[in-house]
Amino acid sequence: MSDPDVLVLRQTIHGSDATDLVASLRERLPDRNIALARTPAEERELIATARVAVGLHIDEELLSAAGDLELFACVFAGTGHLPRDALADRGVAVTNASGVHKPNIAEYVVGSMITHARGWPRAQRQKAKREWRTYETTEVYGSTVAVVGLGAIGQAILDRLESFDVETIGVRYSPEKGGPADEVHGFDAFHEAIADAEYVVLACPLTETTRGLVDAEALKTMRSDAVLINIARGPIVDTDALVSSLRNSRIRGAALDVTDPEPLPEDHPLWGLGNVTITPHNAGHTPHYYDRVADILAGNLDRLDDGAELENRVI
């Protein structure tokens, strides 16, 4: 067997294993040698001659077995779990999968807004009791939406909201960069950004700045008819403060794909609140995940050949 252009390491994401990624890569790169490692021994053997490795993780032991590895393509957006110093010392470039979740998570957010506006959780509860009783609803159309975090996902959310004629407010670390929102604020103006929003969407990374960002004070600032949507990380929200606000109708509701703690214990009070929708950290689930990873990697192989800057490079 000739030396692999791309070595696919063992991995499973959203129920799809590495063979699905191999199929996507071979479809896009018919003239490249795509190798799949099925065992630890095969990973060590094949990485010795591979030009590119792609996977969830590469540890220092496997990295030490590499020969002239040029690129590690991480299939996650986050790369904090990687041995970054070791990769840099060996001159291995690292790219991430930032952007692959844009369509599906943006749909999740818009769907959550409509769900809470139209009262579908209440409709499901009444259906379970075969209870025909009308109730009041609201509209997403014409509302104000604050999106905290204007990365790839935050911008995709704002793109999807254009047809709803909403007023949009963005929050980002560098507000001077602007963005697709009608207004853009820094985190120092977080309270001002969320004060008039019927929907507050968390799409920011978990950092020292954002940990506990939505605390009791922030929940007091939010409108009483506001809905909090968290597709970021659980610890960005003070869970006890959120439970208290929801129980006391301090805010209208919450749509949570992530929680703190996570997984959410069976006896946690969030489960029993009728104004909360909860999903088990799967807003990012999509059958197209590996296709989008393959699109990024296919383009980057051409860039490696041309000596051009790599897309999504982080190291």
N, C-alpha and C positions, 0 to 999 in steps of 0.2 A: 504494500500500500504506500502511495506517495505521501509526503508530509502534508498534514492538514492545513488548509488555509484558516479554517475556523473549527475550533474544538468546542463542542457543546457539553458542558458539565452536567452532572445529575441534578435534577431540580423538578419541582412541581409547583405550579401557580394556578390558583382557582380551579383545581381539578384537572388541569392539563399538564402532562409530563413533558420531558425533554424531547420525546419523539415528535410532538406537535411543533416545537420550535425548529427541529431539524427539517421537517416537511416545509415549513414556511420559508426557511433559508434556502433550501434547494430549489424551490419554485422561483425565488428572486435571483439566485446565484447559480444557474445551471452549469457554469464553467468553472466553478470553484469546488474545491474538495472540502466537504462538510463532514466532520467526523463526530460520532456520538460515543461518549464514554459511559458505559453502563455499570462499571464497578470502580472502586477506589484504585485498583491496580491499573485499569485502563486509563484512568485520569492521569496517573503518574507517568505511564508509558507515552501517551499521546501528547501530553503537554511539553515533552522534551523537544518536539519538533514543530509544535504549533506556532503559527504566527499570531493568531487571535484566539482568546478563550472567552466564552460567554456563559454566564450563570448567575446564581443568587449570591455566591460567596466563593472566595478563594483564600485559603489560609496560608500562613507562611511556610508550612511544610510542603504543600503542593507547589507554592511559588518557587521554592528552592529546587524543585525538579524541572522547572522550565528552562528551556534553552534560550532561543532568541525571541521570546514572547514580546510583541510590540504593543498589544492592546488587551486589556480586560474590559469587556462590555458587560456591565452589571445590568441585570434585568429589573432592578428596583430603581426608583427615583432617588432614594436615600443611599448614601455610600458610607455612612459613619461606622458601619459594622466591618468595613474592610481594613486590612493592614496597610493603611495609606502610606506610611513612612517606608515600609518594605517595598511597596510597589514603586514609589518614587525613586528609591535608591537603585532599583534595578532598571530604571528608565522605562517602565511600563506605563503607557497612557491608560487612563480610566475614563470611561463614559458611563452615563446613567440612562435610565429610561424615562426621564422627565418628559411629560407630554402624552404618554400613552393612555393616561386615564382621562384626558380632557373630555371626550364626548360622553362617556358613561357617567362620570361624576357630575358633569354639568346637567345631564338629564335627571340624575337623582335629586339634585338641588331643586330644579324647576318642578319636578314631580312632587317633592315634599311641600313646596310652597302651595301648589294647587291642592294637595291633599288636605292641608290645614285650612286653606281658604274655603274649600267646599264642604268641609266637615265630614270627610269620608271615614275617619275613625269612628265617629258617632254613628254613621250609617251602618258600619259593620257591626257595632254593638247592638243596634236596634234590629238588624237583620237576624242576628243570632237569637233574639227573643221574639222574632216575627212580629215586631212592633211597628205599625205604620203611623208615624207621628212626624209632622213637619218640623223643621228647625231653621234658624237663621244662618246664613252663610255670608261670606265676603268675596271679594275679587282680588286677584293678583294685579290685574290691569290697573295702571295709574298709581300704584303704591310706590313707596320709597324703600329701596333695598341697599343695605350696607354690606359690602363684601370685604372681609378682612383678609388681606393677602392677594396680591395681584400678580402672582406667578402664572404659569401656563393654565392651571385649573381655574384660578380666579378670573382670568381674562376670558376663558371659555364660558364660564357662567354668565358673565356680562354679555357676551355675544348672544347667548341663547335668550337673554331677557329683552333684547331689542324689540321684539314684536309685541311685548306686553306694555310698551309705552310707560315704563317705570322711570322714576328718578333714581339715579344710582350714585352711591358714594363709595369710594375705595379707600382702603387703609393699607399703606405699605411703608417699608423702612425708609425709602428714598422718595418722598412725595414729589420732589422736584422733577423726577422722571415722568410724572404724569401717568396716564393710562386711559383705558377706554371708558372710565366712569365720568359722570358729569362733574363730580368733585373728587379730589384726591387729598387725603390727609396723612400725616405721619402718626406713629403710635402715640406720640405725646398729645395728640388731639383725638384719641380714641373715643372718649365720652361724647365729644361734640359730633363725631361721625355717626354714632349709633342713636343719638337722642331722638331723632325724628323718623327712624326706620321702622316700618312694619315687619321687615324681615332682616335679621342679622345673620349673615352667613360667614362661618369660620372656615377659611381655606388657606391658613398660614401654617408655617412649620412650627414645631415646638422648640422654643428657644428660652433663654433666660428672660427675654422681654415678654414672651407670650404665655409662659407658664402662669396659670392662675389669672390670666387677663380678664376673663369674664367672672368676676367675683361678685360679692353682695352689692358693692357700690355700683358696678356696671349694670347689674340687673335692676337696681333702683333707677338708673338713668334711662333704661329702655322704656319704651311706651308700654302701657298696660295691655295693648292689643298686639304686641310684638311677638314674633315667633323666632326662636333661636335655632339655627341649623348648623350642626357641627359635623363636617366631613374631614376635619383636620386631625387632631389628636385629643384624646380625652382630657389630659391634665391642663389643657388650655382653659377649661371650665372648672370652677369650684363646684363640685357635685352637690355638696350639702346646701350651699347657697341656692343652687338651681332648684333642688327639691323643695326648699322652703318657698321660693318664689312661685313655683308652679302650684303648690298646694294652696297658696294664699291668693291665687289669681293675680299675682304681681305682674306676670307676663301671660300671654294667651296660650303659648304652647312651645314645644320643642320637638325637633326631628334630629335624632342622634344616631349616627352610624358608628361613632366612637364614644367610649365612656371611660370614666375613671372611678372605680377600677374596671379592668377589662381582662377576661370576660366579666360581664355583669353578673354578680351572684343571684341565685334564684330567689332569694328573700329580699333583694334590694327594693326600696320603696319606689324607684322609678318605674318598675314593671306595673305597678298598680295605678298609675296616674293616667286618666283617660285623655289628657291633653298632650300626651307624649307618644311619638312613634319611635320605635327602636329597631335597628337592623344590626346584625352581628359583624360589623366592620367589613361589609362586603359591597359598599357603594362602588368600589373599584372593580367589581367582578364584570368581566366581559369575555365573550368567546373570541374576541379579536385581539386579545392582549399580545399573544406571541406574533401575530401578523404585524402589529405596530412596532414591536421590538425588532423584528426582522427588517422592516423598512429602514429604521435608523441604522442598523448594522450594515445593511447592504450599501447604503450611501457612504458610510464611513470606510468601508473597504476601498472604494474608489478614491476617497480622500487620502487614505494611507498610500496608495499607489502614486498619487500626484503630489504628495508632500503638503497637502492642504490642511487647514485647521479642521479638527474633528467636530462634528455636531455633538452637543451635550457633553463636551469634555469637562471633567471636574479635576483631573490631575494630569 
